């Protein structure tokens, strides 16, 4: 029965093979203060005018028409509303 059992032992990693910790590496790290995240070191950069999430009720046929155009349909609704405004 042990012939089908897969090896689950973790591969040993030599600590001397660890990458060098440079200033660039630390700049990309999250900063915690007392267990609380105070700064994210990675991710999407902040924009000057972020989009706001709202609830908007639209007719089903409008939603279906935009969804049928594929990924990015919500951005296309945003463009259509911008042109109409």
C-alpha positions, 0 to 999 in steps of 0.5 A: 500500500505504501507504493502509491503514497507520494513523498510529502517531505519538504525539500531542504533549502540551504539558507546560504542560497537565500537572495540578498536583502537589498533596499529595493527589496525592503521598499517593496515590502508591507509595513506593519506597526503592532500587527496593523498594516500601515503601508502596502509595499506592492499593488496597483498604484493610487490614482488621482481620481479613483472610481467610486462603487455605486448601485445602479439599476439598469434594464436587463436588455441593456446589461445583456447587450453590453455583456455580450461584447465581452470582457470590459463591458463595465468600462464600456458602460462608463464610456457610454455614460461619459459621452451621454453626460 
